[in-house]
Amino acid sequence: MIEGLHSDEAFMREAIKQAQYGFEEGEIPVGAVVVCENRIIARAYNQVEKLQDVTAHAEILAITSAENYLGTKYLANCRLFVTLEPCTMCIGATYWSQLDEIVYGAADEKRGFTTMAPNAPHPKVKIKSGVMADECGKLMTDFFKKIR
């Protein structure tokens, strides 16, 4: 087996690729992937502007895609990798979808769930923060420099 093939960093790199797609389309660059049994089953990036839908966050789109792929509304035994700390809406979606783990990169000190709703995650979900945080944060910083 290739060393690191199924590491948190490898999956986060895939989420960063998704965020880059969003960046290139003028979306806030957040990317997400859902992993089940060490295999990516869904990928998404923010599409709020493209779809003119405030709920079209990367996490929501990835969760919906994963549920469609698996043919179920629950994502037990699945992990969500996202480049930015989920907002309250997205952490709520993770609660209801019953993900096993959420792994995120950069913190969102203004709108992230740890600030806005620290008790919102499902009590059984594992949460890991700061995975490739510098790389994830740089995308956000570069995006906002570009538009200002």
Buried (B, 14 or more C-beta within 10 A) or exposed (E): EEEEEEEBEBBBBBBBBBBBBBBEEEBBBBBBBBBBEEEBBBBBBBBBEEEEEEEBBBBBBBBBBBBEEBEEEEBEEBBBBBBBBBBBBBBBBBBEBBBBBBBBBBBBEEEBBBBBBEEBBBEEBEBEBEBBBEBBBBBBEEBEEEEE
